[in-house]
Amino acid sequence: MRTSSITRWSTLAAYLALVLSGCHTATTSSDITVLPYYQEASFTPQWYATPRAVPAGFHSIPDFALVDQRGEVVSERDVAGKVYIANFFFAACPGICPMTMANMARVQAAFADEDEVLLISHSVTPERDSVAILHAFAERMQALNDRWYLVTGEREQIYQLGKYSYFADEDLGASDMNL
């Protein structure tokens, strides 16, 4: 791997840590060349040399089907074999979302030429964030349609992904959130 690629992957790991964990400090090691795997919400990293070395039954993101800013279905097949950064937002969010989405835009810019890096932003207000609203939001963010998916879909599926797959909020269920 070229030095610039190592630096870019280190940058991706740092952004990933910031996007996923907020204020936690990212750590790096020059002898680690693979990304960590996570089994549960403590985000204790587990390292495996190859995807085949990951134990059977280890945590993974389940199949999903959501609709992006172009009105196209995005599923686990679209991200298979890729490194992707996932976050949750809503288009009318006045609080943390603008900062989070600005960070996602920075990640997109840093990896715009890397086919193996994608971003997925899940709307937590799918009843309000229509494809048209996501399209306008994506244009404001200068999202590259083939690299950054702003998705909507069934509220229950999005909240299940957030809580149980991405560990976005381990204490808050979809029925508890009234946005």
Backbone hydrogen bonds in HBPLUS format (Angstrom, degrees):
<---DONOR---> <-ACCEPTOR-->    atom                        ^
c    i                          cat <-CA-CA->   ^        H-A-AA   ^      H-
h    n   atom  resd res      DA  || num        DHA   H-A  angle D-A-AA Bond
n    s   type  num  typ     dist DA aas  dist angle  dist       angle   num
A0005-SER N   A0002-ARG O   3.05 MM   3  5.17 119.3  2.44  97.7 112.8     1
A0006-ILE N   A0002-ARG O   3.00 MM   4  6.38 154.1  2.06 152.9 160.4     2
A0007-THR N   A0003-THR O   2.95 MM   4  6.25 162.1  1.98 154.9 159.4     3
A0008-ARG N   A0004-SER O   2.91 MM   4  6.11 156.1  1.97 143.6 150.4     4
A0009-TRP N   A0005-SER O   2.87 MM   4  6.08 157.5  1.92 149.9 155.6     5
A0010-SER N   A0006-ILE O   2.87 MM   4  6.08 152.6  1.94 147.9 156.1     6
A0011-THR N   A0007-THR O   2.88 MM   4  6.13 151.8  1.96 145.4 153.5     7
A0012-LEU N   A0008-ARG O   2.88 MM   4  6.18 154.2  1.94 145.2 152.3     8
A0013-ALA N   A0009-TRP O   2.89 MM   4  6.15 160.7  1.93 148.7 153.3     9
A0014-ALA N   A0010-SER O   2.96 MM   4  6.21 155.7  2.02 146.3 153.0    10
A0015-TYR N   A0011-THR O   2.88 MM   4  6.16 164.1  1.90 156.5 160.3    11
A0016-LEU N   A0012-LEU O   2.75 MM   4  5.91 162.9  1.78 154.8 160.4    12
A0017-ALA N   A0013-ALA O   2.93 MM   4  6.12 159.4  1.97 145.6 150.9    13
A0018-LEU N   A0014-ALA O   2.97 MM   4  6.25 154.3  2.04 146.2 153.5    14
A0019-VAL N   A0015-TYR O   2.77 MM   4  5.99 166.8  1.78 161.0 164.0    15
A0020-LEU N   A0016-LEU O   2.91 MM   4  5.99 167.9  1.92 154.1 157.6    16
A0021-SER N   A0017-ALA O   2.87 MM   4  5.66 156.2  1.93 142.6 149.8    17
A0022-GLY N   A0018-LEU O   3.01 MM   4  5.06 131.2  2.26 135.0 136.1    18
A0024-HIS N   A0021-SER O   3.44 MM   3  5.71 169.5  2.45 118.2 121.1    19
A0032-ILE N   A0029-SER O   3.16 MM   3  5.52 168.7  2.17 114.9 118.4    20
A0037-TYR N   A0046-GLN O   2.81 MM   9  5.12 160.6  1.84 149.0 155.8    21
A0046-GLN N   A0037-TYR O   2.87 MM   9  5.12 142.8  2.01 147.4 157.0    22
A0043-PHE N   A0040-GLU O   3.14 MM   3  6.18 169.1  2.15 133.5 136.1    23
A0053-ALA N   A0050-THR O   2.99 MM   3  5.32 145.4  2.11 108.4 118.5    24
A0054-VAL N   A0051-PRO O   3.24 MM   3  5.53 159.4  2.29 107.4 113.5    25
A0058-PHE N   A0055-PRO O   3.16 MM   3  5.64 150.1  2.25 136.5 134.9    26
A0066-LEU N   A0074-VAL O   2.93 MM   8  5.29 167.6  1.95 153.5 156.5    27
A0074-VAL N   A0066-LEU O   2.67 MM   8  5.29 162.9  1.69 156.1 161.3    28
A0067-VAL N   A0152-THR O   2.88 MM  85  5.38 168.0  1.89 158.8 160.8    29
A0152-THR N   A0067-VAL O   2.87 MM  85  5.38 149.8  1.96 147.2 156.1    30
A0068-ASP N   A0072-GLU O   2.85 MM   4  5.48 164.1  1.88 151.7 154.7    31
A0071-GLY N   A0068-ASP O   2.88 MM   3  5.28 163.0  1.91 117.1 122.5    32
A0078-ASP N   A0075-SER O   2.93 MM   3  5.49 140.3  2.09 113.4 123.4    33
A0079-VAL N   A0076-GLU O   3.29 MM   3  5.38 142.7  2.44  98.1 108.0    34
A0080-ALA N   A0076-GLU O   3.06 MM   4  6.00 114.9  2.50 140.8 156.2    35
A0082-LYS N   A0079-VAL O   3.00 MM   3  5.37 154.5  2.07 140.4 137.8    36
A0083-VAL N   A0116-GLU O   2.76 MM  33  5.95 170.6  1.76 173.5 170.6    37
A0118-LEU N   A0083-VAL O   2.89 MM  35  6.32 155.8  1.95 152.0 159.5    38
A0085-ILE N   A0118-LEU O   3.01 MM  33  6.49 151.4  2.09 145.2 149.0    39
A0120-ILE N   A0085-ILE O   2.86 MM  35  6.22 158.2  1.91 157.0 158.0    40
A0087-ASN N   A0120-ILE O   2.92 MM  33  6.46 149.4  2.02 156.2 162.5    41
A0122-HIS N   A0087-ASN O   2.82 MM  35  6.14 172.6  1.82 151.5 150.1    42
A0089-PHE N   A0122-HIS O   2.94 MM  33  6.19 156.3  2.00 155.7 158.3    43
A0124-VAL N   A0089-PHE O   2.81 MM  35  5.89 153.4  1.88 157.7 165.1    44
A0093-CYS N   A0090-PHE O   3.00 MM   3  5.40 162.2  2.04 123.7 125.6    45
A0099-MET N   A0096-ILE O   3.09 MM   3  5.53 120.4  2.46 111.5 125.4    46
A0100-THR N   A0096-ILE O   2.98 MM   4  6.20 165.4  2.01 159.0 163.8    47
A0101-MET N   A0097-CYS O   2.75 MM   4  5.83 171.7  1.75 163.8 165.7    48
A0102-ALA N   A0098-PRO O   2.96 MM   4  5.99 145.4  2.08 135.0 144.5    49
A0103-ASN N   A0099-MET O   2.99 MM   4  6.27 149.2  2.09 143.7 151.7    50
A0104-MET N   A0100-THR O   2.93 MM   4  6.30 149.4  2.02 144.9 154.2    51
A0105-ALA N   A0101-MET O   2.89 MM   4  6.15 151.5  1.97 143.9 151.4    52
A0106-ARG N   A0102-ALA O   3.00 MM   4  6.31 145.5  2.12 139.9 149.1    53
A0107-VAL N   A0103-ASN O   2.97 MM   4  6.32 152.5  2.05 147.8 155.0    54
A0108-GLN N   A0104-MET O   2.86 MM   4  6.18 162.7  1.89 151.9 156.8    55
A0109-ALA N   A0105-ALA O   2.91 MM   4  6.16 160.1  1.95 147.4 152.4    56
A0110-ALA N   A0106-ARG O   2.97 MM   4  6.16 157.8  2.02 146.8 152.7    57
A0111-PHE N   A0107-VAL O   3.04 MM   4  6.22 140.7  2.19 149.4 159.6    58
A0111-PHE N   A0108-GLN O   3.22 MM   3  5.28 130.7  2.48  96.7 109.3    59
A0114-GLU N   A0111-PHE O   2.99 MM   3  5.18 166.1  2.01 115.6 119.6    60
A0117-VAL N   A0114-GLU O   3.28 MM   3  5.76 169.6  2.29 119.5 120.2    61
A0119-LEU N   A0147-ARG O   2.74 MM  28  6.14 148.3  1.84 157.6 166.5    62
A0149-TYR N   A0119-LEU O   2.83 MM  30  6.13 164.3  1.85 152.8 149.9    63
A0121-SER N   A0149-TYR O   2.76 MM  28  6.16 162.8  1.79 159.8 165.8    64
A0151-VAL N   A0121-SER O   2.77 MM  30  6.08 157.6  1.82 154.6 162.5    65
A0123-SER N   A0151-VAL O   2.89 MM  28  6.07 163.3  1.92 166.8 170.5    66
A0128-ARG N   A0125-THR O   2.93 MM   3  5.53 151.9  2.01 118.0 126.2    67
A0129-ASP N   A0125-THR O   2.82 MM   4  5.94 165.3  1.84 159.1 164.0    68
A0130-SER N   A0128-ARG O   3.07 MM   2  5.90 125.0  2.38 108.9  93.5    69
A0134-LEU N   A0130-SER O   2.87 MM   4  6.15 164.8  1.89 156.2 160.7    70
A0135-HIS N   A0131-VAL O   2.76 MM   4  5.92 151.1  1.84 149.0 157.7    71
A0136-ALA N   A0132-ALA O   3.03 MM   4  6.28 163.4  2.05 147.7 151.0    72
A0137-PHE N   A0133-ILE O   2.92 MM   4  6.12 159.6  1.97 148.8 155.1    73
A0138-ALA N   A0134-LEU O   2.76 MM   4  5.90 158.9  1.80 148.7 154.7    74
A0139-GLU N   A0135-HIS O   2.96 MM   4  6.24 151.3  2.04 147.1 154.8    75
A0140-ARG N   A0136-ALA O   3.02 MM   4  6.35 155.5  2.08 146.3 152.7    76
A0141-MET N   A0137-PHE O   2.96 MM   4  6.25 149.3  2.06 148.0 157.0    77
A0142-GLN N   A0138-ALA O   2.91 MM   4  5.89 106.6  2.47 132.9 150.5    78
A0143-ALA N   A0138-ALA O   2.88 MM   5  5.06 169.6  1.89 150.5 152.0    79
A0142-GLN N   A0139-GLU O   3.06 MM   3  4.80 150.3  2.15  96.4 105.5    80
A0147-ARG N   A0144-LEU O   2.81 MM   3  5.27 165.5  1.83 125.3 129.4    81
A0148-TRP N   A0144-LEU O   2.80 MM   4  5.62 156.4  1.85 171.1 170.8    82
A0157-GLN N   A0154-GLU O   3.07 MM   3  5.40 115.9  2.50 105.7 120.4    83
A0158-ILE N   A0154-GLU O   3.11 MM   4  6.43 164.6  2.14 160.7 165.0    84
A0159-TYR N   A0155-ARG O   2.95 MM   4  6.16 166.6  1.96 158.8 162.4    85
A0160-GLN N   A0156-GLU O   2.86 MM   4  5.97 153.9  1.92 147.9 155.7    86
A0161-LEU N   A0157-GLN O   2.92 MM   4  6.10 161.5  1.95 150.0 154.8    87
A0162-GLY N   A0158-ILE O   2.93 MM   4  6.17 160.8  1.96 146.9 152.5    88
A0163-LYS N   A0159-TYR O   2.88 MM   4  6.00 170.0  1.89 150.8 153.4    89
A0164-TYR N   A0160-GLN O   2.88 MM   4  5.67 158.3  1.93 148.4 154.6    90
A0165-SER N   A0161-LEU O   2.96 MM   4  4.75 137.5  2.14 117.9 129.6    91
A0166-TYR N   A0161-LEU O   2.84 MM   5  6.19 153.5  1.91 165.7 171.4    92
A0168-ALA N   A0162-GLY O   2.61 MM   6  5.04 159.4  1.65 155.9 152.5    93
A0176-ASP N   A0173-GLY O   2.92 MM   3  5.24 144.6  2.05 108.2 119.2    94
A0177-MET N   A0174-ALA O   3.36 MM   3  5.56 152.4  2.44 103.6 110.8    95
